[in-house]
Amino acid sequence: MQEERTAMVDRGTYPDAVTPWESGSWRAAVLDWVGGHLAERGLRVDGPLRVRLRPWSVLVRVPVTGQGAVWFKANPRSAAFEGPLTAALARWVPDHVLSPLAVDAGRGWSLLPDGGQLFRAVLDREPVEPREWESLLGQYAGMQRDLVARAAEMERLGVPSERTAALPGLFDRLLDANTALEPGERARLEALRPRLADWCAELAAVGIPDTLDHADLHDGQLLRQAPGRFTFFDWGDAAVTHPFCSLRVPAESARDRYGPGVLPRLLDAYLEPWTGGGHTPAGLRRAAELAWRLSALGRAASWGRMFPAAPGTAPGARESAEWLRELLAEPPFPG
């Protein structure tokens, strides 16, 4: 493996984030592990490493002779399920995800192939019609349906269980643990609790089973293989919960790019795979409205999956509080 002095490090807007990369012995172990798996395939490193350090992950682009690059990722302990989940998804829904080259579940490490161009890069380079977003949402919803029967298996892999009926309990835990909310905000959220319990019960009664929620499906977590054909990756925020919670992040991304008029089309595209089985269009739209609001709980919870913060601070408390406040906002479309 290349000497670590060849690494170019990007800390983004988190210059003080503490990650395992700061440990020389940890870096050496990573480089040996990656190098060993490359050698098994007759590959070697060719060029400087590019390292991205964030409070929730260490990501390393490793250039490989004749093959572009591979990617190493390290998750904090609370998100160590990502590697095993990625490997399982590659078996269950191989047409929709990346297949890892290696996974060390105990250490939260994954080695992934380069999957091609990010959808974000395509959007930055050329005009893209909203129908591309409709295609990705329809494809993603179909994958979620295919994974319904795997929900318990995913939970056994360590994927957080945030079942629809149990979301009030998650709300209680998040509210109790958060240190960034102002007293007035906390009071408003506590007063919301009875309504939140009613929303959860109503959503569960619709009868759409819990399955995999990516929880952060923005255009930087998608690979566009060809027009209308996408690969989904980066499962560190995932949970087993109501599938419709996944709609919010991509729909907001598209709304920011095209305006609010795009939302009805995206909603129809996402809900189409869930039709049948006695579900009415009005009932599905109402479920989408409820899940849009409740998706804030999963986003708030994901901010707790970080490397340890400095003593006396709670990892992700400020970001989690921002999402808890979203529970008070009205969804952008009627049920």
C-alpha positions as CSV (number, residue, x, y, z in Angstrom):
1,M,0.0,0.0,0.0
2,Q,1.2,3.6,-0.6
3,E,2.7,5.4,2.3
4,E,0.2,7.4,4.2
5,R,2.1,10.6,3.5
6,T,0.6,10.5,0.0
7,A,-2.9,10.9,1.4
8,M,-4.8,14.2,0.7
9,V,-7.2,14.9,3.5
10,D,-10.6,16.7,3.2
11,R,-12.3,17.7,6.5
12,G,-15.0,19.8,4.9
13,T,-16.8,22.0,7.4
14,Y,-15.8,19.7,10.3
15,P,-12.1,20.7,11.0
16,D,-12.3,19.5,14.6
17,A,-14.0,16.2,14.0
18,V,-12.3,13.4,15.9
19,T,-12.2,10.2,13.8
20,P,-10.1,7.0,14.0
21,W,-7.9,8.4,11.1
22,E,-6.0,10.4,13.8
23,S,-4.5,7.1,15.1
24,G,-1.4,6.0,13.3
25,S,-2.0,2.3,14.3
26,W,-5.5,2.5,13.0
27,R,-4.4,3.9,9.6
28,A,-1.7,1.2,9.3
29,A,-4.3,-1.5,9.9
30,V,-6.7,0.0,7.3
31,L,-3.9,0.3,4.7
32,D,-2.9,-3.3,5.3
33,W,-6.4,-4.5,5.1
34,V,-7.2,-2.7,1.9
35,G,-3.8,-3.6,0.4
36,G,-4.4,-7.3,1.2
37,H,-7.8,-7.4,-0.5
38,L,-6.4,-5.7,-3.5
39,A,-3.5,-8.1,-3.7
40,E,-5.9,-11.0,-3.7
41,R,-7.3,-9.6,-6.9
42,G,-3.9,-8.9,-8.4
43,L,-4.3,-5.2,-8.0
44,R,-2.2,-2.5,-6.5
45,V,-2.5,1.2,-5.5
46,D,-1.6,3.7,-8.2
47,G,-1.5,7.2,-6.9
48,P,-2.3,9.3,-3.8
49,L,-5.2,8.5,-1.5
50,R,-8.0,11.0,-1.1
51,V,-9.4,10.9,2.4
52,R,-12.7,12.5,3.5
53,L,-13.1,12.8,7.2
54,R,-16.6,13.5,8.7
55,P,-17.9,12.9,12.2
56,W,-19.9,10.0,10.9
57,S,-17.4,8.2,8.6
58,V,-14.0,7.9,7.1
59,L,-14.0,7.6,3.4
60,V,-10.9,6.9,1.3
61,R,-10.7,6.9,-2.5
62,V,-7.9,4.4,-3.4
63,P,-6.7,4.7,-7.0
64,V,-6.0,1.3,-8.5
65,T,-3.9,0.5,-11.6
66,G,-6.1,-0.1,-14.6
67,Q,-9.3,0.0,-12.7
68,G,-10.0,3.6,-11.7
69,A,-10.5,3.4,-8.0
70,V,-12.0,1.5,-5.0
71,W,-13.5,3.0,-1.9
72,F,-12.8,2.2,1.7
73,K,-15.3,3.3,4.3
74,A,-15.2,3.1,8.1
75,N,-18.4,3.6,10.1
76,P,-18.7,4.4,13.8
77,R,-19.8,1.5,16.0
78,S,-23.5,2.7,16.0
79,A,-23.5,2.4,12.1
80,A,-21.3,-0.6,11.8
81,F,-24.2,-2.5,10.3
82,E,-23.7,-0.7,6.9
83,G,-21.1,-3.2,5.6
84,P,-23.1,-6.3,6.4
85,L,-26.3,-4.6,5.1
86,T,-24.5,-3.6,1.8
87,A,-23.3,-7.2,1.4
88,A,-26.8,-8.6,2.1
89,L,-28.4,-6.2,-0.4
90,A,-26.0,-7.3,-3.0
91,R,-27.4,-10.8,-2.6
92,W,-31.0,-9.8,-2.4
93,V,-31.4,-7.0,-4.9
94,P,-28.2,-7.0,-6.9
95,D,-29.5,-4.9,-9.8
96,H,-30.0,-1.9,-7.5
97,V,-26.9,-1.7,-5.3
98,L,-23.1,-1.9,-5.2
99,S,-21.5,-5.3,-4.3
100,P,-18.7,-4.8,-1.8
101,L,-15.3,-6.2,-2.4
102,A,-14.8,-6.9,1.3
103,V,-16.5,-6.3,4.6
104,D,-15.2,-6.4,8.2
105,A,-18.4,-6.3,10.3
106,G,-16.6,-6.2,13.6
107,R,-14.6,-3.1,12.7
108,G,-17.3,-1.4,10.6
109,W,-15.1,-1.4,7.5
110,S,-16.2,-1.9,3.9
111,L,-14.3,-1.9,0.5
112,L,-16.4,-1.0,-2.5
113,P,-15.9,-0.8,-6.2
114,D,-16.2,2.5,-8.0
115,G,-19.8,2.5,-9.2
116,G,-19.6,5.3,-11.8
117,Q,-20.9,8.8,-11.9
118,L,-23.0,10.4,-9.1
119,F,-26.4,11.6,-10.1
120,R,-25.3,15.0,-8.6
121,A,-22.5,15.2,-11.1
122,V,-24.9,14.5,-14.0
123,L,-27.2,17.3,-12.6
124,D,-24.3,19.7,-12.5
125,R,-23.2,18.9,-16.0
126,E,-26.4,18.8,-18.1
127,P,-30.1,19.5,-18.1
128,V,-32.1,16.7,-16.5
129,E,-35.8,16.4,-16.8
130,P,-38.0,15.7,-13.7
131,R,-38.9,12.3,-15.2
132,E,-35.5,11.1,-14.2
133,W,-36.4,11.7,-10.6
134,E,-39.7,9.9,-11.2
135,S,-37.7,6.9,-12.6
136,L,-35.4,6.8,-9.6
137,L,-38.3,6.9,-7.1
138,G,-40.2,4.2,-8.9
139,Q,-37.1,2.0,-9.1
140,Y,-36.3,2.6,-5.4
141,A,-39.9,1.9,-4.3
142,G,-39.9,-1.3,-6.2
143,M,-36.7,-2.3,-4.4
144,Q,-38.3,-1.5,-1.1
145,R,-41.2,-3.8,-1.9
146,D,-38.8,-6.6,-2.8
147,L,-37.2,-6.2,0.6
148,V,-40.3,-6.3,2.8
149,A,-39.8,-10.0,3.5
150,R,-36.2,-9.3,4.6
151,A,-37.1,-6.7,7.4
152,A,-36.4,-9.1,10.3
153,E,-33.1,-10.2,8.7
154,M,-32.0,-6.6,8.3
155,E,-32.7,-6.0,11.9
156,R,-30.6,-9.0,12.9
157,L,-27.7,-7.5,10.9
158,G,-27.9,-4.5,13.2
159,V,-30.0,-2.1,11.1
160,P,-31.9,0.1,13.6
161,S,-35.5,-1.0,14.2
162,E,-37.7,2.0,14.0
163,R,-41.0,0.2,13.2
164,T,-44.0,2.5,12.5
165,A,-45.9,1.5,15.6
166,A,-42.8,2.1,17.8
167,L,-42.0,5.6,16.6
168,P,-43.6,7.3,19.6
169,G,-41.0,5.5,21.8
170,L,-38.3,6.7,19.5
171,F,-39.6,10.3,19.8
172,D,-39.5,10.0,23.6
173,R,-35.9,8.8,23.6
174,L,-34.7,11.5,21.1
175,L,-36.5,14.2,23.0
176,D,-35.1,13.1,26.4
177,A,-31.5,12.8,25.1
178,N,-31.3,16.0,23.1
179,T,-29.3,18.8,24.7
180,A,-29.7,21.4,22.0
181,L,-33.4,22.2,22.2
182,E,-34.5,25.5,23.8
183,P,-37.1,25.1,26.6
184,G,-39.9,26.6,24.5
185,E,-39.1,24.2,21.6
186,R,-39.1,21.3,24.0
187,A,-42.4,22.3,25.4
188,R,-44.0,22.5,22.0
189,L,-42.7,19.1,21.0
190,E,-43.9,17.5,24.3
191,A,-47.3,19.0,23.6
192,L,-47.2,17.4,20.1
193,R,-46.7,13.9,21.5
194,P,-50.4,12.8,21.6
195,R,-50.9,13.9,17.9
196,L,-47.7,12.1,16.9
197,A,-48.9,8.9,18.5
198,D,-52.2,9.2,16.5
199,W,-50.2,9.8,13.3
200,C,-48.2,6.6,13.9
201,A,-51.3,4.6,14.6
202,E,-53.0,5.9,11.5
203,L,-50.0,5.2,9.3
204,A,-49.6,1.7,10.7
205,A,-53.3,1.0,10.0
206,V,-52.8,1.7,6.3
207,G,-51.2,-1.7,6.0
208,I,-48.0,-0.9,4.1
209,P,-45.4,-3.1,5.8
210,D,-42.2,-1.8,7.3
211,T,-39.1,-2.3,5.2
212,L,-35.8,-0.6,4.4
213,D,-35.6,3.2,4.5
214,H,-32.4,4.7,3.2
215,A,-33.2,7.9,5.1
216,D,-30.8,10.1,3.2
217,L,-31.5,9.5,-0.5
218,H,-30.2,12.7,-2.0
219,D,-28.5,13.1,-5.4
220,G,-25.1,12.5,-3.8
221,Q,-26.1,9.0,-2.7
222,L,-27.2,7.9,-6.1
223,L,-25.2,6.6,-9.1
224,R,-26.8,7.2,-12.5
225,Q,-25.7,4.2,-14.7
226,A,-27.9,5.4,-17.7
227,P,-31.0,7.5,-18.2
228,G,-33.6,6.0,-15.9
229,R,-31.2,3.5,-14.3
230,F,-29.8,4.1,-10.8
231,T,-27.7,2.4,-8.2
232,F,-28.3,3.1,-4.5
233,F,-25.5,3.2,-2.0
234,D,-24.4,4.7,1.4
235,W,-26.7,2.9,3.9
236,G,-25.2,4.3,7.2
237,D,-28.4,6.3,8.0
238,A,-30.8,3.4,7.1
239,A,-33.5,1.9,9.3
240,V,-36.3,-0.6,9.2
241,T,-39.4,1.6,9.3
242,H,-42.3,2.8,7.1
243,P,-41.0,2.8,3.5
244,F,-42.7,6.1,2.7
245,C,-40.3,7.9,5.0
246,S,-37.8,7.6,2.2
247,L,-39.7,10.0,0.0
248,R,-38.9,13.2,1.8
249,V,-35.1,13.7,1.0
250,P,-35.2,13.0,-2.7
251,A,-38.5,15.0,-3.2
252,E,-37.0,18.0,-1.3
253,S,-33.9,17.8,-3.5
254,A,-36.0,17.8,-6.7
255,R,-38.3,20.6,-5.3
256,D,-35.3,22.8,-4.7
257,R,-34.2,22.3,-8.3
258,Y,-37.5,22.4,-10.2
259,G,-39.9,24.1,-7.8
260,P,-42.9,22.8,-5.8
261,G,-44.9,22.0,-8.9
262,V,-42.8,18.8,-9.3
263,L,-44.0,17.2,-6.1
264,P,-47.3,15.7,-7.3
265,R,-45.5,13.9,-10.2
266,L,-42.8,12.6,-7.8
267,L,-45.4,11.5,-5.3
268,D,-47.4,9.5,-8.0
269,A,-44.2,7.9,-9.3
270,Y,-43.2,6.8,-5.8
271,L,-46.6,5.5,-4.9
272,E,-47.4,3.6,-8.1
273,P,-45.5,0.4,-7.0
274,W,-47.5,0.4,-3.8
275,T,-50.9,0.4,-5.5
276,G,-53.1,-2.7,-5.4
277,G,-53.9,-4.8,-2.4
278,G,-57.0,-2.7,-1.6
279,H,-55.0,0.5,-1.2
280,T,-56.8,3.6,-2.7
281,P,-54.9,6.5,-4.2
282,A,-56.3,8.8,-1.5
283,G,-55.2,6.4,1.3
284,L,-51.7,6.2,-0.1
285,R,-51.4,9.9,-0.4
286,R,-52.5,10.3,3.2
287,A,-49.9,7.7,4.2
288,A,-47.3,9.7,2.3
289,E,-48.3,12.9,4.2
290,L,-48.0,11.2,7.5
291,A,-44.7,9.5,6.7
292,W,-43.2,12.8,5.3
293,R,-43.7,14.4,8.7
294,L,-42.6,11.3,10.7
295,S,-39.5,10.8,8.6
296,A,-38.0,13.6,10.7
297,L,-37.6,11.1,13.5
298,G,-35.3,8.8,11.5
299,R,-33.2,11.7,10.4
300,A,-32.9,13.0,14.0
301,A,-31.9,9.5,15.1
302,S,-29.3,9.1,12.4
303,W,-27.3,12.1,13.7
304,G,-26.6,10.1,16.8
305,R,-24.5,7.6,14.8
306,M,-21.2,9.4,14.9
307,F,-17.7,8.9,16.2
308,P,-17.4,10.1,19.8
309,A,-17.4,13.8,20.3
310,A,-15.3,15.9,22.6
311,P,-16.0,15.3,26.3
312,G,-19.1,17.0,27.6
313,T,-20.8,17.2,24.2
314,A,-23.5,15.1,22.6
315,P,-22.7,14.0,19.0
316,G,-25.1,15.4,16.5
317,A,-27.3,17.1,19.1
318,R,-27.7,20.3,17.1
319,E,-28.5,18.6,13.9
320,S,-30.9,16.2,15.6
321,A,-32.7,19.1,17.2
322,E,-33.2,20.7,13.7
323,W,-35.0,17.6,12.6
324,L,-37.1,17.3,15.7
325,R,-38.3,20.8,15.0
326,E,-39.4,19.6,11.5
327,L,-42.1,17.6,13.3
328,L,-43.9,20.9,13.8
329,A,-44.0,21.8,10.1
330,E,-46.8,21.0,7.7
331,P,-46.0,18.6,4.8
332,P,-45.9,20.4,1.4
333,F,-48.8,18.5,-0.1
334,P,-52.3,17.5,1.1
335,G,-53.1,13.9,2.0
